Amino acid sequence: EVFWYISRYVLTNSLQIEDISNKYVFVTGCDSGFGNLLCKKLDRRGFRVLAGCLTEKGADDLKRAAGPYLKTILLDVTNQDSIQKAMEWTKTEVDDKGLWGIVNNAGCSLPMGPSEWMRVEDFHRTLKVNMNGVIAMTMTFLPLIKKARGRIVNVASVLGRVAANGGGYCISKFAVESFSDCLRRDINYFGINVCIIEPGFFKTAVTSLEPLEKELHRLWNQLSPEVQASYGDKYLDKYIKVQRLIMNGICDTDLTKVTSCMEHALTAAHPRTRYSPGWDAKLLWIPLSYMPSCVVDIGLKLVLPRPSKSV
């Protein structure tokens, strides 16, 4: 019986869709990182790739590295006019075929740090891209996806399962998880699959140490003297050292682990609901997400520095 279940899993996992060359996929956040690599891989597979880039340079570099069927458009996921324009352009490109897939990959991580150090606008900065952007893109493009009975692939994070950092990032990724779950349950009747990608820590612009440290210094400098005193002079340096240790210790350089999951979500006949690429996702973050809250609380207390005036 166990053998039968394993065989069935392997078979359903390996079944692929057909007629890839006639299928269109829209990807956001294609200037660098996962989005950029995914576009090149999908292009080589024969998909008609429509890449949303934030900058002209990002769009030009991608076009030069890809085949003639990949097309780019400038896209700011925080701007509804920009999203609407991208949808109208996509509608013209796909014609009556509809859109097979949308990959909501665009994201930002900063500022990250202790919650008390944030101002309200610091939260909003991240939420505008990671949460509002994903919702706006999905809802605007949904009629085109519905027409093709296609796929919606939303990039969350292991930090959408375990809230390990203050700031808007974890909040936004928890939101992507719940939005995707609600959406999947509501629209599966129409043959649409909604897949969630929950990557562990990978070496991309999102995990780059230099901007992370720069933002931490900015946050520290905007604190009142009273708040700074409650943490102590050495707290910032200790906090940065911990971040360096984590980023250097667990960040994976192999981005294909993530893009292969995105690819499977778009090409498998039976895609999974969730993908958790990265050894740290599978062995650390996902198991932690099932544990009692006190286990995560104690773990983070052991890792992060203690404020000097803690009680």
Residue, then its C-alpha position, 0 to 999 in steps of 0.5 A: e500500500v505504501f508503495w502504491y501511494i509513493s508510485r501515485y505521488v511520483l506519477t502525478n508529480s511528474l505529469q506535465i501540461e501540453d502545448i507550452s508554446n501557445k501559453y502566456v505567462f506574466v511574471t512581476g519583479c523581473d529586473s533581478g533575482f528569482g523573477n529574472l531567472l524564471c523568465k529565462k528558464l520559461d523562455r527556454r522551455g518555449f513559453r510566451v513570457l511577458a515580463g514586468c520590470l521596474t526599470e528600463k535597464g532591467a527590461d533591456d538586460l532581460k531582453r538581450a539575454a532571452g529569445p525573440y518571444l519574451k516581451t517586457i513592460l515597465l511595471d510598478v505594482t504599487n501603482q494601479d494605473s501601471i497595473q491596468k496598463a500592463m493588463e491591457w497590454t497583456k490582453t492584446e498580446v494573449d488575444d483570445k487564448g487568455l493568460w495561462g499563468i501569473v507569477n507575483n514575484a515582485g517584492c521588497s524586504l526593507p525596513m526590517g528590525p525591531s518593531e518599536w523602531m518602525r514608524v507607521e510609514d515604514f510598515h506601509r512601504t513594504l505592505k504596498v509592494n508585497m501585499n497590496g501589489v500582489i492583491a492588485m495584480t491578481m484581481t486585475f489579471l484574474p479575468l485573463i487567467k479565468k479565460a485560460r483556466g490557468r495558474i496564479v503563483n504567489v511568492a510568499s516566504v518562510l517568514g510568512r509562516v514564522a514571524a521572526n522579524g519586525g517591520g512589514y515583511c513578515i506581515s505582508k508574507f502572512a497576508v500573501e499566504s491567507f489571500s492565496d488560501c482564500l482565493r484558491r478555495d473561492i476559484n478552484y471551481f473554475g479550473i484555476n490553480v493557486c500555488i504558494i511559493e515559500p522560499g527559505f533564505f536565498k542570496t538575492a537583493v532581498t537578503s543583501l546585507e549592505p542595504l539591511e544594515k543601512e536601514l537599521h542605522r536609519l531606524w536607530n537614528q530616528l529613535s528618541p534618546e529615551v528609546q535608544a537608552s532603553y536598548g543601550d549603546k551596544y544593541l545596534d552593533k550586536y543586532i547587526k552581527v546577528q543578522r550577518l551571522i544568519m544571512n551568511g550562515i543560511c543563505d543559499t546561492d542556488l536560486t534554481k531551487v526556487t525557480s524550479c518550484m515556480e516552473h513546476a507550479l506552471t507546468a505540472a498537470h497537478p501542481r502543489t498548493r505549497y512549495s518550500p524550496g531551500w534546506d532551511a525552509k524544510l528543516l527549520w522554518i516549516p517545522l518551527s511553524y507547527m510548534p507552540s509559539c513559546v518555542v519560537d519565542i524562546g529560540l529568538k530570545l536566545v539568538l537576538p541581543r537583549p536590550s540593556k533595560s530589559v526587565 
